[in-house]
Amino acid sequence: MSWDLLVLGELNADVVVSGSDVEPVFGEVERIVDDARLTLGGSGAIFACGAARLGLSVGYVGVAGDDAVGRFVLDELAARGIDTSLCTVHASRPTGMSVILSSPGDRAILTALGTIDALRAADVPAAALARARHVHVASLYLQHALRPDVPRLFAAARRAGATTSLDTNWDPSERWETLESALAETDVFLPNAAEARRIARTEDVDEALDVLAGRFGTVAVKLGADGAIAGRGDERAAARAPTVDVVDTTGAGDTFGAGFLAGLLGGRSLAVALRLAVACGSLSTRAAGGTAAQPTLTEAEAAAGPP
């Protein structure tokens, strides 16, 4: 079997706690919130589900624990048509979990790594890289065992004819190490504004895009409610976010990435792919969790407007 997308990512579940006031108070203070639910988590998994929802064939390589959470995660991926045959189960480590405290304007995340950082380059068959049109890595700075080998894996994928993309997510150490070598083998880079500014060493997001797009292929910078900007060499594009009733922003950036890649792999221009991506990310915020409100291609195209 071959795939449009092969994702090398973390596997974990999210407990999304949402409401107008979700800030905890220590001292054994109990607060009542609007909602709490168990959902599929992880940047890579949410990205994969968004791409599958848009009609792409998706394979996944990740590590889950031998527990109820791991079975939940793998079942959720399979239910969305994602090929999990390359996922493995760790006998002794628990599946990773995140608790997301989500308010309408912001969120906080507490993560127990579990198997999130267990994926290794040895778990990624060379034959799988050769069967993919595109290879994506998510959560670079949480995947401690995989991170040193991402440049080599991307180089192998490109030699086999695939394109590559990277979404680092936040670096908890704020050192942004080993990024240059990975980006040298990356065709599409998907940072948010805060990440782009830190990586480019500037406080201006437009300047950050200029720096990154001048060095690393195609770059799309997520701006949250303000939409996104993108660059490829000297080419620039911008897209505004459509108006939606926001319930939870968890995974919006990952669904954005899925839309952007779906657009590029479908032959769309940079500007059209960016509008599609912004529509996908925006529409995904209509329900709690990262995957419940991910749009179909028809829904996303309608929200993005005419090309």
Secondary structure as UniProt FT lines:
FT   STRAND          3..8
FT   STRAND          12..18
FT   TURN            26..28
FT   STRAND          35..41
FT   HELIX           43..53
FT   TURN            54..55
FT   STRAND          58..61
FT   STRAND          63..65
FT   HELIX           68..79
FT   TURN            80..81
FT   TURN            85..86
FT   STRAND          88..90
FT   STRAND          96..103
FT   TURN            104..105
FT   STRAND          106..112
FT   TURN            114..117
FT   HELIX           121..123
FT   HELIX           126..130
FT   STRAND          132..138
FT   TURN            140..142
FT   TURN            144..146
FT   HELIX           147..149
FT   HELIX           150..159
FT   TURN            160..161
FT   STRAND          163..167
FT   TURN            172..173
FT   TURN            177..178
FT   HELIX           179..183
FT   TURN            184..185
FT   STRAND          188..189
FT   HELIX           193..200
FT   HELIX           205..213
FT   TURN            214..215
FT   STRAND          218..222
FT   HELIX           224..226
FT   STRAND          228..232
FT   TURN            233..234
FT   STRAND          235..239
FT   TURN            250..251
FT   HELIX           252..265
FT   TURN            266..267
FT   HELIX           270..283
FT   HELIX           284..286
FT   TURN            292..293
FT   HELIX           297..304
//
